Amino acid sequence: MSPISLVLVIIVAFLAGMEGILDQWQFHQPLVACTLIGIVTGHPAEGIALGGSLQMIALGWANIGAAVAPDAALASVASTIIMVLALSGGTADASSAITTSIALAIPLSVAGLFLTMICRTLATGMVHAMDAAAETNDAAAIERWQVAGIVMQGLRIAIPAAALCFIPAEAVTSALNAMPSWLAGGMAVGGGMVAAVGYAMVINMMASKEVWPFFVLGFVLAAINSLTLIALGAIGVCLALIYLALKNLAKQGGGSGGSGDPLGDILNNY
């Protein structure tokens, strides 16, 4: 990896770490982080493929109460760096490198929880320092501690990313090639199952009588090989426009006789 690529990777990792807290530009999302690292390292297609697969897994990850979700930022950045190192070694093809990186992303995301715990423990002391500064009306000190907390979150991902970049590409490739076929196959199957579970969690949160027909129709259309992603997107937009038009008609002409949801009114009759 060239020095310029190394610096850019660390910058992307730093931004991904900060966005894990800020949620402003979504740099921590796998599709964004993996794509950016793929671009700066000269593997944009592989980065997009890996990011798209990991995004399906991370769709169901969310912080609920005191439960902290797996670290999508570290999983995305570290797995992409491993993939790039494997491809740079020259003996690993893109498909196997992506498959292995997807499988490695899960334990990496769990390992990221340990780093998150450390940062949140340190952040507790920062909050007390900010409280002390607030008692003296020291707004500048409060701002400094706020920036320090955000920088700490960025370093949480940037430091492991920098350490991974210094691993020789040949070592990564040799380690991947040394994996027995049963382990590589098991990791591929496990990665696919986790992606399905992540998508199922999202469907479980969104599912209702009104949207189930669209889910079923989408799966059926996706099985048609002649339809491209652009065609599927166009069909989705058309269905959404038709649904909104029917909903507006129901509101205008239905009065109090309907709920304003045409599919819901139809389904409620059965």
Residue pairs with C-beta under 8 A, 6 or more apart in sequence:
1 9
1 41
1 84
1 85
1 88
1 165
1 169
5 40
5 41
5 42
6 162
6 165
8 40
9 37
9 40
9 41
9 77
9 81
9 161
9 165
10 158
10 161
10 162
10 165
12 27
12 33
12 36
12 37
12 40
12 77
13 33
13 37
13 73
13 77
13 154
13 157
13 158
13 160
13 161
13 162
14 154
14 155
14 157
14 158
15 25
15 27
15 154
16 27
16 28
16 32
16 33
16 73
16 76
16 77
16 157
17 28
17 73
17 153
17 154
17 155
17 156
17 157
17 158
18 27
18 150
18 151
18 153
18 154
19 25
19 26
19 27
19 28
19 29
19 73
20 28
20 71
20 72
20 73
20 153
20 156
20 157
21 149
21 150
21 153
22 150
25 32
26 32
27 33
27 36
27 73
28 72
28 73
28 76
29 55
29 58
29 72
29 76
30 50
30 51
30 52
30 54
30 55
30 57
30 58
30 72
30 75
30 76
30 105
31 48
31 51
31 52
31 54
31 55
32 51
33 51
33 73
33 76
33 77
33 80
34 47
34 48
34 50
34 51
34 54
34 76
34 79
34 80
35 44
35 47
35 48
35 51
36 47
37 47
37 77
37 80
37 81
37 84
38 44
38 45
38 46
38 47
38 48
38 50
38 51
38 80
38 84
39 47
41 47
41 84
43 83
43 84
43 87
45 94
46 83
46 84
46 87
46 94
46 97
46 98
47 80
47 83
49 94
49 98
50 79
50 80
50 83
50 98
50 101
50 102
51 76
51 80
53 98
53 102
53 191
53 195
54 72
54 75
54 76
54 79
54 102
54 105
56 195
56 198
56 199
57 102
57 105
57 106
57 191
57 194
57 195
57 197
57 198
58 70
58 72
58 75
58 76
58 198
59 198
59 199
59 201
59 202
60 197
60 198
60 199
60 200
60 201
60 202
61 69
61 70
61 72
61 109
61 198
62 69
63 69
68 113
68 116
68 117
70 106
70 109
70 110
70 112
70 113
71 108
71 109
71 110
71 111
71 112
71 113
71 115
71 116
72 109
73 112
73 157
74 108
74 109
74 111
74 112
74 115
74 156
74 157
74 160
75 105
75 106
75 108
75 109
75 112
76 105
77 157
77 160
77 161
78 104
78 105
78 108
78 160
78 161
78 164
79 101
79 102
79 104
79 105
79 108
80 101
81 161
81 164
81 165
82 100
82 101
82 104
82 164
82 172
83 97
83 98
83 100
83 101
85 164
85 167
85 168
85 169
85 172
85 173
86 92
86 97
86 100
86 101
86 169
86 172
86 173
86 176
87 94
87 97
88 169
89 169
89 170
89 172
89 173
89 174
90 169
90 173
91 173
91 177
92 173
92 176
92 177
96 176
96 184
97 176
99 184
99 187
99 188
99 191
100 176
100 179
100 184
100 187
102 188
102 191
102 195
103 187
103 188
103 190
103 191
104 187
105 191
106 190
106 191
106 194
112 156
112 157
115 156
115 160
116 156
118 156
119 152
119 153
119 156
122 152
123 149
123 152
126 145
126 148
126 149
129 141
129 145
130 141
130 142
130 145
130 146
133 139
133 141
133 142
133 145
134 142
203 215
207 215
209 263
209 264
209 267
209 268
210 261
210 263
210 264
210 267
213 263
214 239
217 239
218 232
218 236
221 227
221 232
221 235
222 232
227 235
243 262
243 263
246 262
246 263
247 260
247 261
247 262
249 262
250 258
250 259
250 260
250 261
250 262
250 265
251 260
254 260
254 265
258 265
259 265
259 268
